[in-house]
Amino acid sequence: MIKNLILRNRTYRRFKETIKIPLSDLKDLVDSARLTPSPRNRQALKFFISNTKEQNEKIFKTLSWAGALPDWNGPAEGEKPSAYIIILGDNSILPKVENAYHDVASGFAAQSILLGAVEKGYGGCTVAAVKRNILRKELNIPEYFDILLVLALGVPDEKIILEKMPENGNYDYWRDEKGIHHVPKRSLNEIIIDKFEINT
């Protein structure tokens, strides 16, 4: 059931780095993104795949990992992702002036890839806080590609628990003394609107 995949599709930031993701699995995940609906059917996304240690390291050093955990600098050696998929917007297909479509399409694609990753026994983290100029230079990414998102992938090596949103509304995630990651979620009743008051 799709809801079970969604529940397992958490934002993982620690992985079993030594377990490599085969190129065939990464290509299959991109194929799921290829089949995902695309705004105006322009299909202007391209995907850069990496699963080698040397290339992964170039990508890793351009990423910021957890804004709500200021004392944590990201995955340590042995916990880093074993693969990445970089989602790119191809401005030769869809001009930069229209790149709001890139943002919508990249969200659709990222979700398809991450759900597919969970189904295969992997997990991932969508990273938007990227030093894009450095990443562009490191990988020689042409200027006509917008770097939209970086998906970090691997076999998860952490436990994540969903929590009820506290009454004070603090949505920050945290880690407890055992290293378990906790993520507050709003209740279903809180996000469903069944009517709007009429202002007179």
N, C-alpha and C positions, 0 to 999 in steps of 0.2 A: 504494500500500500504506500502511496506517495507520502502520506503524512509521517510514516515511520522513517522514511529516508530524510525528510525535513528535520525530524527530531534528532537524528544522528548527524545531521550536517551542521556541526558547530564550527566556530572559528578556532581552529587548532593552531597553536603557535610553537608547540614542541613535538618533535617527530623522532622516529627511529631512523636516524640518518643513514645507517649502513644498509637499509633495505631499499634497493633501487627500484624505481618504477620503470618498467620496460617502455621503450619508444612506441611499441605497438599499442600499449594501453593509453599513452598520451595522445596518440593519433586518433584513437577511438573516442576519447573525450572531446577532442576538437571536432570530430565528425558529428557528435551530438550537438555541439554549438552551431555547426554549419546548418543543421536541420531545424534549428530554433527559429521562430518567427523573427523577422527583421523589419523595422519601420520602413514603410514604403517599398519593401522588398529590395532595397538597394544593396544589401549584403556587402557592406563596405568594411567589414572587420577582417583582419588578418591575425594570425596567431604564431608567435615565436615560441618554440619548444626547447627546453633545456633539461638534460638529465645527466650531464657530466660534472664532475667535481670542480674542474677549472672554470667552466662557464657559470655554474651555479654560484660560485664564490663572487664572480663579477656582479651578478644580480643581487646577491644577498647584501653586499655592502652598500647598496643604494636604497635599502628599505628601512622604514621606521615601523616598529612592531606593535607597541601597545601604549597608546596615549594615557590610559587610565592607570598604568603601572610605571610611574616615573622612575622607580628605583630598579627597574628591570631593563637591561639593555638588549633584550632579544634572545633568541635561542643560542645556547652554548654549543661548543664543539660536541658532536655526537647527537645534538637535538635539532640540527638544521634541516630544512626541507631537502628531499632528495630529487625534487624536480620543480620546474616552474613552467607556467604558460603565461606569456605576456600577451595581453589583448591590445591590438593596435587598430586605430582608425585610419583607413586608407583615404587620404584627401584627394587622390587622383580619381576616386570613384564618387566620393561625396565631399564636396568642397568644405573647407574648414569653417566657413561662415555658417554652415548648417550642422555643426558638430554636436548640437543637442541630440541629434539622432544617434550619433556615436555613443553618447552617454546611456541612452535608453537601451540600445542594442547590446552594449557591453554588459549591462546588468542582466539582460536575458541570457546572454551567452555564459556569463560567469555562473549563474545559478544552474544552468544545464550541466556545465562541466563539474561543478562541485557535487551535485546530486549523483552524477555518474561516478565520480570518484568514490563517494561513500558506498555506492552499490558494489564497487570493486574491492572494498576493504581499505580504502585510503581516506584521507581527510585533507582539508585545506584551509587556507586563510586568504581572503581577498584583501590585497594591500593597495590603497590609493595614495598613501603617503610615501611617494617615491621621489628620489633625486633624479628627475627625468633627464636633465642635461648630462649628468654623469653617466647614467645608464645608456643614453643614446651614444655617447662616445665609446663606452666600453664595448658595446655590441655593434657599433657602426650602423645604427638604425638611421635610414634616410630621413630627411626633414619632412617629406610628404606623409610620414606616418605620425599620428598622434599616439603617444603612450598613454593608454587609458587606464588599465588596471594590470596588476601583477598578481597571479594566483600562485601561491606557494603550496606545494603538494608533498605528501608523504604518508607514511603509516603513523597515525597519531600516537604520541607517548605522553598523554596527560588525560586526566578525568575532568569533565566539565559538567556542572550541575546548574540547571535552571532554577531560579529563585523567584518568589513573589516580589513584585516591586514594593520597596518600603514606603511607609506612609509619607515620608519626607520627599518622595519622588526622586531620590538619588539613583540614577540609572548606571552609575559606574560599576564595572565588573571588578572583581578582586580575587586574590588568592589567599587561602587560609594557611595556617602553619604547616599543614601537610602538603602544600603545593597544589591543592585542588582548586580549580578555577570555578568561580561562581558568577553567574550572569543573571541580573534581574530582568524580568519580563512583565510588561503590563498585562492585566487580566483581559479576557475576552470582552467582558461587560464594559470595560473602560474604553475600548477602542471601537465598539459598535455604536453608531448613531442611529436611533430609530425615528427621531423627529427633530425639527428645528423650531425654536421658539420664534413667533412672529413679533417683530419689533413694531411698535405703533408710535 
